[in-house]
Amino acid sequence: MSDTAHGLTTGAVARHLGVSPTTLRSWDQRYGIGPAAREDGRHRRWTAGDVAVLDEMCRLTASGVPPAEAARAARAGRGRPLPVPAVTHPPQPVPDGGLPTGDVRRGLARAAVRLDGPTLDSLLRDAVAGHGLVTAWEDVMVPTLHAVGRKWESSGDQYVEVEHLLSWHVSTALRQITPAGHGPAPAAPPVLLSCVPAEQHTLPLEALAAGLAERGLPTRMLGAAVPAEALDAAVRRLGPAAVVLWSQARSTANHSLARHVAGRSFGVKGARTHPRVLLAGPGWAGRAVEAGMLRPGSLREALDVLARCYAEPPAGRDLSSARAVPR
């Protein structure tokens, strides 16, 4: 983190550390860990030395040291730092005044280590607002989740609470995406989102659901480990425009189920149709994509494919008024 001639603002330091500005002010008032100089006697300006002390304070409190003791050790230059997961990713442009994605990833990792839920919420909310959902997911949330997962995997079950907390707050941020006020008619068939049987990973589907909501497209989320019979029943009852099947690992990918869903027909006599099937997730890799199915390579690509389901409906189907009729 580079310094400037006049030092860093409290906001810049808070972003670097992954804490709130209120926390920094509290540490200054309670423990005397504050900026060495104040511009015009009022505005806080933090030097590189100040930031080094704060770094140590964050590391010590994250490892369980009480704040008062951590403050004394940080000022004295003592203490053993708790490593923060390294999140390596190419730097990204900063749109509309948003923070660089690298800063956000670093802040998320630090806040997760401290189990600081409010700061996680704030950073995730700002990432979506500043970069948009797709960039926030692909360049911030996913790399940080992977880094935290790799870090604690190497330590056995130690610190698993960090990964769980981060996953929970990412899920919360995705569900707070505000649906667009435009899109197909209310009666339009939805996109059905489902994990294959035995698949428990739902966050990527939640990101897709959030992206579809942003575009005003209707969805139905079935979630984790959906039994084949339940998925088939939902397809028959809803008559979805598309079905997204998520598989995280090859061991859960169920190609016979995907073929069955792609072949399921519904609709009124003389205008029966089939859902488009998207095979999403790394579990489907390694085999050719069969007719009637698509395998998007990213969240953005999946969103574009699904949007085209409404822009270019299949022959014989009006997506503004289609109703499912069981076969």
Steps between C-alpha positions, in 0.01 A plus 500: 500500500660824389517807718454859386665824601207582729426147623196283443140573586308288750284362220801387298656330802169331590474355148856373519443327834146377433355681801251782535609861557303486827725217621811708430360795691407272791853354514641852505271612783525184712854375443694796366563345158442804288663705224830664576383826345171675434468737209394847617469347846178322405517260204670168567798415279667163548866441423656172387614444858147552630368245252765247602380525863139457388597196290646339812193595703274330245711187490517467877127553559423251220710238683296549819713751692279745699497846338671683789783247512524496120530879497787494750683230303441676168641827631803315635551312177436160659268213410489220246284582199218274387537448124226641280411291192679630191249582226689512172312644206587744221418864584171621357385846387299702747161604357297793628725575794486149648794361696758288311394136518837406651437731795155352551632142490769582754249673726256208477771250595609708800141554617424129464804408712373735772147358467387860442154454351398868476815586304446202267148626429625852431785391270279260303225758461750759377659250260166429332408869488841607368576223252168335418394150595695304237836665571439489876430126475777401258778736617425544871276236656622186323877570533462584868290190569757283321791660685337458840406141415854412394650663807288317753506172305875492556438541874249216529177610667667795672334833417216331307273756666669770289398331175147435624452859613627641170272265302201607706562870443560449127167318482333784690645760263377307195148472637487874558528577128197711409290348220457720195159649440492390139515171314259243356132504593423364848357181347823419316652162591797523736856375487523199732824482701597170659799309631519141380441224758786478755629850412507739797668811352236766439690833499558501121128443444423782744728728297315401183164561668620847605617578146166391354319715755710798390378440145139463605482131404286262710665215690419210727779375723488138618841506668730220608482124435162491324376141448443406136130434560451842659679675215289317244181597685607868511574502126158350423317744727684818398574451131822705541663696222830342604640267764844563649662191655800571723774242561816594690685169450496225239387258766165682524442572129195298390488489121203265480298743713602789276385305192171420669434866585592613147253248359212592728219660296209712617249749367165490328432242231649610169749737663700279732855604573808411704709704744848612412747327730816673622770280650669734746807434711832316462342162561370485143841555340672226303207378291347633181186708543199312366231642274252724679748597772747784552802528730574867581854577610428791733227684687484768231465243223225316689308825550527587130384153394201510734404851391485375142247237610255787542618712207478204259242252632479153342267452206142444607548658842399846619699563816268779610212263565629142496359262756630157589278201442621166642590243241 
